[in-house]
Amino acid sequence: MKDRIDGHTILIGLMAYPIRHSMSPTMHNSAFAKLGLNNAYLAFEIDNKKLPGAINAIRTLGMRGSNISMPNKQKVIPLLDKLDPVAELIGAVNTVVNDDGVLTGYTTDGTGFMKSLADEGVDIGGQKMTLAGAGGAGTAIGIQAALDGVKDISVFNIHDQTWENAERMVKIINDKTNCQAKLFDLAEKKTFKAEIAGSMIYCDATGVGMKPLADKTLVSDPSWFRPEMIVFDTVYAPRTTKLMRVAQQAGVKHVLNGLGMMLEQGAEAFKLWTGKDMPIDYIRELLF
Ligand code: NAD
């Protein structure tokens, strides 16, 4: 520690609640140490109420920035000075960068998703995606995929508090990108099956499959999948979800969990703060 923290160390934060389970502090601090960067990354338990004070502290303490996670990804926007255009379209921020007191918000979840597919040698440009879930992660995935050339996206959501967000996301995709998006009720099982059948990629961004819904899945019949397609679950704990097991039974070639996305969204934030590439292979070995 004496070689890592001194009077010049620059602080980067993570502001969310709950947050003690996060892998991000280990990921970023290991990468700083590996590259010999004099930075430290700490997690802070920050809810909506504490957020304004915490964001102001970035300026007051001269922090380089912070990651922002639930429940603060939307609430942080009016507290910042500038927004990256993609973060503005997505309507959420997961990374704040402090340039001499000017705070800019970015979102790296969507690019993290696309890069994690590229890491697997998969290109979904010009293809169709079926996406379950249009909360924070689903919106970032859907809008980034549309910006990056996915041709057609069928979004399925339940009628909960995220339905309006799903409507907004589909409208943005149709108005601002060359992709065509449609929104369906997840209760329409026949349509759900048919849309997956016509898709190159099925992505689940609902969190069904992790606690408290571990061992549950929205698709339990392997015949809904084809071997040549991609099945992506944003969940990474557990590493293999029920959905992934169903896809494996169907012989699906690319069955992916959310670890690659987690790593790549972190790498993108790391680059924004430090200007350097995160040593991804080293971190993957170390943590995963
Ligand atoms: P959120 O609360 O913003 O959205 C949840 C979405 O799931 C909504 O669309 C909601 O309607 C839907 N949903 C919730 N319960 C459901 C149910 N029982 N059946 C069907 N749909 C249901 O959450 P979020 O931040 O978007 O996170 C979603 C998942 O993505 C979580 O598992 C989270 O861990 C994961 N995630 C992963 C990464 C990564 O880097 N791998 C990044 C962000 C989020």
Residues whose N, C-alpha, C, O or C-beta is under 5 A from the ligand:
A	BS01	NAD	G133 A134 G135 G136 A137 G138 I158 D160 T162 A205 T206 G207 V208 T234 V235 G258 L259 M261 M262
